[in-house]
């Protein structure tokens, strides 16, 4: 499954061979078959100087001759393009007249515009796993001739043995660039869901075995004219040429998604993974590799939004959305430098006395080019592009700076909460930021609260909980945000080092009309209090909600009923007061 360009030297190749097999080099353009001297140990009368296919075929068992002739005269250029690895069984007669079965394993190489098949024939009964690895013995051969000039481009993914993304790009680019017909071609991206969880739970070696199992399943499903590649991590690429009916792709996607409904067996464990598939068609969605892949990627993310085991085609609406995303992504890269990012503060009100006792810091972006951009639009883009790291550091410093100012004004009974993203935890920057800012502003961390979500913790649970605990050890309080929208396991309330639980606004919105929401909210509050956890209700918008939440002993509320997010100069005089 790799493609090599190499200066062929027959003597160098034949000087190196496995003790259990003999090497074959086939050049169809010259009808030349070169066989290693070891064949003489099997067929004494074989003349290795006679480099004709006819001699070799003479010793092939009669029932295998037709198959072997087809094997030798197949189109090697096509096999070279897709990086195909060959395995061909055949029988020959040894010097005693016994029929012995061999398996020929190899691949196609190209030199001076000619295609060659190079393979190793092994005694079938003595073949082992390593012999199937063409790349392994080819690499061993190349290592054994270190003083020779070899030009080699390795295009095999180490884990799955599929062609890697470099081979895929080169091959697909060539196919697109040399296309002379108007036939439709398709690029497909398959992204596995929750693979990171498998790695975190069972280890990376186990995850590698799962990737290999998945890759083999995709290969079994794919037709002969489909190039399959591993792109990176948990992502695979497929390219299909000469599509006559779009239903071919729809049917293929259906087969692939259904295959993920079955468990993968890895080390006797049943592992379930699902996939999102994005498809872009050429020429409709792009005539070059980069455009086609970018559009397939956009379609894949759209499929991911629609649920598990879904596939989506790229379309014009996605094109508009994609252009918007790329434009915003570009704008975000200079937003901090241009002072376009700022922080607003939404008050929190204690239900005991109806007084303001804190705020949530919220990032806002007013772009010179796009105007005011909704956080629900730019935050996901910032996270996917890792711009959330510098933006998050900026917001955190603003919180420390404003806390210092409020303390200097004589305020004391307040906290300012700041949201953390999973990316900040993953990149191990947030703990350093906290330590740096505590030292810089010389304030007690008890005035700072960080808000985390269940979903961000689950992406790497043990590691993220450890980081959160270290932040808590500094004196910062921890709030679990959006409770009820993620995994919502009550068991997390005993495992996470949280001080505050924030009930998601989705429960508060229909609190007065939905008895089930009432029941859930009441029980969350009761359980949290028994665990010593303070409860905040988000999204409070009318008086009846406030009165009911007060009656069932909710501690704090936050929402438009009391106040929208405000600029800092508008909150200076409301701490400890009614609003």
Buried (B, 14 or more C-beta within 10 A) or exposed (E): BBBBEBEBBBEBBBBBBBEBBBBBBBBBEEEBBBBBEBBBEBBEEBEBEEBEBEBBBBBBBEEBEEEBEEBBEBEBEEBBBBBBBBEBEBBBBEEEEEEBEBBBBBBBBBBEEBBBBBBBBBBEEEBEEEBBBBBEBBBEBBEEBEEEEBEBEBBBBEBBBBBBBBBBBBBBBEBBEEBEEEEBBBBBBBBBBBBBBBBBEBEEEBBBBBBBBBBBBBBEBBEEEBBBBBBEEBBBBBBBBEBEEEEBBEEBBBEBBEBBEEEBEBEEEEBEBBBBBBBBBBBBBBEBBEBBBBBBBBBBBBBBEEEBBBBBBBBEEBEEBBEEBBBBBEBBEEBBEEEBBBBBBBBBBBBEEBBBBBBBBBBBBEBEEBEEBEBEBBBBBBBEBBBBBBBBBBBBBBBBBBBBEBBEEEBEEBBBBBBBBBBBBBBEBBBEBBBBBBEEBEBEBEBBBBBBBBEBBBBBBEBBBEBBEBBBEEEBBBBBBBBBBBEEEEEBBEEBBBBBBBBBBEBBBEBEEEEEBBEBBBEBBEBBBEEEBBBBBBBBBEEEBBEBBBEBEBBBBBBEBBBEBBEBEEBBEBBBEEE
